[in-house]
Amino acid sequence: MTTLAIEARLTEADEVRRSSFLLLSCVLVLLALGIVMVYSAAAVRSAEAGGSPFQPLVAHGVKVAVGLALMAAAARLDPRRLARCATVFYVVTLVLLALVLVPGVGIESHGSRRWFSLPAIAGFALQPSELAKLSLVAFLASRLARKPDVGASFRHGFLPAAAAVLLPGSLILLETDFGTFVLLTALGFLLLLLAGARVSHLVLLAAFTLPPALLFLSSNPSTRYVFDRLGAFVGRPAVARAATAPALQQIDFAESALRVGGPTGVGLGGGRHKLFFLPECENDFILAVIGEELGFVGTTCVVVLFALLLWSGARILMGIRHRFGFFVVAGVLVTIAMQALMNVFVAVRFAPVKGIPLPFLSSGGSSLAVLCLGVGIVLSIARHRDAAGSELGPEESAAGAARRVP
């Protein structure tokens, strides 16, 4: 290797280290802000329910502590070990997704069966669909590292990879978690397109899978709400059922909270929409609480933090030299970006209610833990960006991976 090549790699390594520090800093600031805002959103209602006003603070603090512990452990993990365990991780997630559908095993809430209760951890319930996002990313990255010809053949290349996306997606759809189903399948197929899958193959698959999926959604009473909410959102109230009214009202109240907040907000803890109009506002509508209490300045800071996080992640991505790491980092970044966009779009009335938490800020324990685990894996891959091994695939820069996109 020439002197110029060595110097280029050293400069690239420094850039990856700086980007890793910036990414970690953004995540820690978002977690700290989340602790403050979840406490502000839930303290009064907790006291009115007969509990301690500090109970939400303690419960969310435990979730953040678990997330940070997972992040620290994952940051020390060798990516080669993750690549070897990716298939096991994926299969275990499929088993959990199936078990949560069993009556008496999974917890049913709001007409959906999505959680396992973990009484040993205060306020924590395991949601396998959140784990499915990371396990799918790891499994697809492992497969794409070993078999890069995903676009060569529909039957032998694209179809097996697509089945790996649709299998957990179908189980999540049976849980009636349509928002997570959309997010998971979009994530999986975006990774396949990034790996070189043909758009024509994706269109052909959609032609065969969308009709039965739409038939299932429209004929199943537990999933018909998807069309009701969508019809009401686009201005067809006659299509909406009474069950969708609370969700539509939440969008109205979230928009009102953002409008009341104005430029600088009504002050931390001074918001009123969280007391009377936004149930579970510490989760799906945490941005509305931020907007009302911290104003446009607060919401802009949140958006800037996510933009810096994704920008630093993209800088890390450009320095990864093996295919497995490239696709894992890309998958984690796409997950964070899509989840943040879906949550923000609901809060500002650009999309119907989906039940997607805002990354690192909402109180959802499973989402917080899995995202922190994903960030830890990104930091680990950044440290081992030049790692070698058959599990990681051949050495390749981000530019080389991008050239495969059709």
N, C-alpha and C positions, 0 to 999 in steps of 0.2 A: 504494500500500500504506500502510495506516495506521501510526501510531507503535506502537500495541499489537501489530500483526502483526509489525512489524520486531523489536520486543523479544522476542516469542515465538520468532521464528526464531533470533535470536542466542542465547537461552537453550537452545534445542534443539541448536544447533551446539556449544555448550559441553558439553552432555550427551553428544553423540556423540563429541567429542574425549576426554572423560574415560573413556567406555566403551571407546574404542579403546585407550587406554593400559592399562586394566585387562585387556582381552583379550590384548594383546601380552605383558603381564607374566605372565599365567597360562601362556601358551604357552612363554615362555622358562624359567620355573621347571620346567615339565613336561619340557622338553628337557634341562635341566641334571640333573634327577633321573633321567631316562632314561639319560644317560651314566654316572652312578654305578652304577645298578642293572644295566645291561647288562654293565658291567665286572665287577661282583660276581658276576653269574650265569654268566659264560662264561670268566673268567680261569683257573680251576683246570683245567677241561676242555681249554682251549687248551694249557696247559702239559703236561698228561698226553698230549696228542696229538703232542707233540714241537715245538710252536710256542712263541712267546713269550707269556707271560701278559698282555702289554700289547697283543697283536694285536687282541683284541676292542675294546679302548679306542680304538685308532687307527682301526680300521675303522668303528666307530660314530661316532667324531668326524668322519670324512670325510663320512658320511651327514648328520650334523647340520649341518656346514658347507655342504654342497650345499643342504640345506633352507633354511637361513638366507639363502643367496645368492638362491635362488628367491623367498623371501618378500620380501626387500628389492627385487628387481627388479619383482615383481608389485605391490608397494605404490606404485610410481612409475608404474604403467600407467594410462592413461586408460581408463575403462570403455567409452567409445564405441569404442575400438580393439578391445577384447575382444569387444564385441557384433558388430562387423563380421567378426571372425575366428572366431566361434563355430561356424559351419557347417564351415569348413575344419578346425578343431580336432576336431570330431565325426567327420568323414569319415576323417581321418588315424588317429584312434583305432580306427575300424572296420577299417581296413586292417591295423593292428598286431594287433588281436584275431584277424583271419583268418590273418595270417602266422605267429603263434605256434603255430598248430595244424599247420603244415607240418613233417613230420619232417625233422630236420637243420637247421631254422631255429630252432624253439623248443626250450628245454631241458625234458626230461622228468625229473620228480622225484616220488617217492612215487606213481607211477601217474598223475600229472597233467602236462599240458604248458601251463605258464602264464608262462614267463619267457624273456626274451632275455638272453644274457650280454653284459656290458659290461666286458671285461677292462681297459680303460683306467682304470677307477675301482675301487679295491681293495674287494672284497667287495660289489659292487653288481650287481644283476641287475634289468633293467627288467621290470616286471609290467604289461602293458597294461590289465588289468582294474582296477587302481588308478587309472590315468589315465582310464578310462571314466567313473568317478564324476563327476569334475570336468568332463569334456567334455560329459557328458549334462546336468549342471546348467546349464552355459553355453548349450548349444544350446536346451534347453527355455525358459530365461529369455529368450533372444533371440526365440524363436517366440512366447512368451506376451506379450512386449512389443509385437510387431507384429500378432498375431492373438489378441486377448483372448477371443474367443468360443468357448473350448474346450468349454463346456457347452451351447452352443446346438444343436448337431447331432451325433449319434453318428457319422455317416458322414464329414462334412466337418470337424468340429471335434475330436471326441475321438479318433477312430480314427487319423488321421495322427500325433497326438501320442503315442498309445499305441504305435504302431509304432516310433517313435523310441526308446521305452523298451525294447521287447521285442527289437529287432534286436541291440543289444550284449549284452542279457541272454542271448539264445539262443547267441551265440558263447561267452560265458563259461560257459554250461552245458555246451557241448561240451568245454570245458577240464576238465570235472568239478570246477569250483570252485563248489559249491552255496551255500556261505556268502556269497560275494560276489554270486552271482546273486540271492539273497534280498535282500541289502542294496541292490543297484542297483535292482531292480524296485520295492521298497518305497519307496525314495527318489524314483524317477520318478513313481510314482502318487500319493504324498503331495503332491508339487509340483502335479500336475494337479488334485487335490482342492482344494488351497489356491487355485488359480487359478479355481475355479468349476466343475470337472467334476462331473457327476452321479454319485452312488453307483450308481444303476441302470445307467448305462453301464458302470461298472467291473464290476458283477456280471454283466452280459451278456457282457463280454469274458472274464471268468474262466470262464464256462460253456463257452466255445468253446476256450480255450487250456489250461486245467488238465488235462483228460483226456489229450490227446496228450503233455503234459509229464510227467505221472505215468507214462504208458506207456513213454516214453523212459527215464525214470529206473529203472523196475523191470526193463526188458528189457535194458538195456545193462550188461554186466559191470563196466565201469569206474565206473558211477554207482550201482550197486546198494547200495554201502556206505551211502548216505544212509538207506535203509530199515533196514539192519542197525543202524546207530548209533542211529537213532530208536527202534527196537524194543527194543534193549538199555537205552536210557536210561529208557524208561517202564516198565521192569520185566518185559520179556519176553525173557529170555536165550536162550530156545529159538530166537528169530528171528535172533539175532546170529550172525555168522560169526566164525571165528577171527581174521580180519583186523581186526575191530573191537576186539579185546581190548586192544591197546596204547592206543587212544584212551580206552577206559573206565578203564584203569588210570591214565592221566594225570589224569583228573578226580578219581579217588580220592586220588592223591598231592597234587594241588593243594589239595583240601579238607583233607588232613592237614597240609600246610605252613601253611595259614592257621590251623588249630587249634593247632599247635605254637607259632606266633608269639605267641599270647596278646595281652595288652594292649600291651606295649612291644617285643616281638620278642626274638630271641636275639642281636641285635647285627649291625651291618653286616658282611657277609662271613662270618658264622657259620652261615648256613643249610646244611643237609645234603641236603635234597630235591633241590636243583639239581645235586648231585654224582652221585647214584645213581638217581634216580627220574623226573626230568622232563627228557627230551631236548628241546633247543631251547627251554629255559625262558626264554631272553632274548627270545623273540618272543611266542608265544601265551599263555604262562603267566607273564609278567613280574609280574603282580599277586600270584601265589602267592609269588614270591621276595620281593617287597616285604612281604607279610603275614608271612612267616616271620621276616625279618630286622628289620623296623621295626614289626611288630605291628599291632594294630588302630589305633593312633595314625597309623601311616604310611599305611595304606589309607584311613583317614578323610581325611587330608590330600589324598590323590589325588582322592577323590570331591569334596571341597570345591573343589579347583582346577578340576575339570571343571564343577562347578555355577557357579562364578564366571565361568568362560569363557563358558558358554552364557547366563548372565544378562546379561553385558556385551554379548554378541552380539545378544541380544534387544533391548537398549536401542538398539544401533546400528540394528537392523532397523526400529524404530519411527520413526527419523528419516530414513529413505530416502524420497526424493521421486519416484523414477522406477521404473517397473515392472521393468525389467531388473535394476537393482540390488537391488530387493526380493527377487526370486526367486533371484538368485545368492547373496545373503547367507543367505536361508532354506535354500537347498540345502546350502551349506557347513556351517551349524549342524546341520542334520538329519543330515548324513553323520557329523560328529564324534559327535553324541549316539548315533546308532544303533550306530556302530562300538564306542564305549565300552561301551554297555549289553550288546551281544552278547558282548564279551570278558569283562566282569565276570560276566555270567550263567553263562558256561562255568566260570569259576574257582570260583564259589560253588555249582556243581552245580544251577543253575536251567535249564540248556540243554545239549544234547549238543555235542561238540567241533565247531567250525566252521572253525578256522584263521583267525580274524579278529584282527589285531594291535590292541593298545591304543594309541590315538592319542598320538603324541609321546613315548611311553615305550618301545615295543617296538623291536626292532632292524631291522624290515623297511624296507629302503631306499626302495622305490617308494612305500609307504604314507606314510612320513615326508616324502618330497619333495613328494608330491601334496598332503598336508594342509597343509604349510607354504606351498605355492603358493596353496592356497585361502585361508588366513589372510591372505596378502599381498593377494589380490584383495579380501577383505572390508575391509581397511584402506584400499585404494585407493578403493573405493566409498564408504566413510565420508568420505574427503576430498572426493569429488566427489558428495556426496549430493544437491546441487541442480543437477547437470549437466543440460543440455538437449540434445536431439537426437532425430531420428526413430528411430534405432536403439534408444534407451532407452525408448521408449514415453512416454505422457503422464505429467505430474506427478501423483503419487498417494501419499498417506500409507499407512502400514501399516494403519491403521484402515479406510481405503477398500478396500484389498485384502481385508481380512478379511471385509468385508460381502458379498463375492462367494461365500464358501463356502456351499454348500447346507445 
